[in-house]
């Protein structure tokens, strides 16, 4: 029997940000999943294609482009949900928000975007040294990610 590598777990902490009390544990992505999310991040909105379709009055193409965007974004959220192990997020009534796609769908889009960005940044930039295993044998990487959360661009 060959070697089966375990997925790395990342504990995201958001020190010195508005999310300072947030704790998130994620598993790592496969190389394919990571490349897929990079591809989507680079192609989320093809504004030139939308502009051309809009100016030509090609509403079918505009609708198709938005459908593609939605499908790609949904794939990214599904990948995020698949790797979300635990978080300490509660809803306004104090109930725990489940670590599922349905739970993620109840959250503010910018909040989830920020958590996803921290996760991708951690996966892409943190060396995973061959250190001492934790007491249960699992390898874990804790990420303390100071983040500057930018306000949405309100200019139009």
Secondary structure, 3 states (H helix, E strand, C coil): CCCCCCCCEEEEECCCCCCCCCEEEEECCCHHHHHHHHHHHHHCCCHHHHHHHHHCCCHHHHHHHHHHHHHHHHHHHHHHHHHEEEECCECCCCCECCCCHHHHHCCCHHHHHHHHHHHHHHHHHCCCCCCCCCCCCCCEEEEECCCCCCCCCCCC
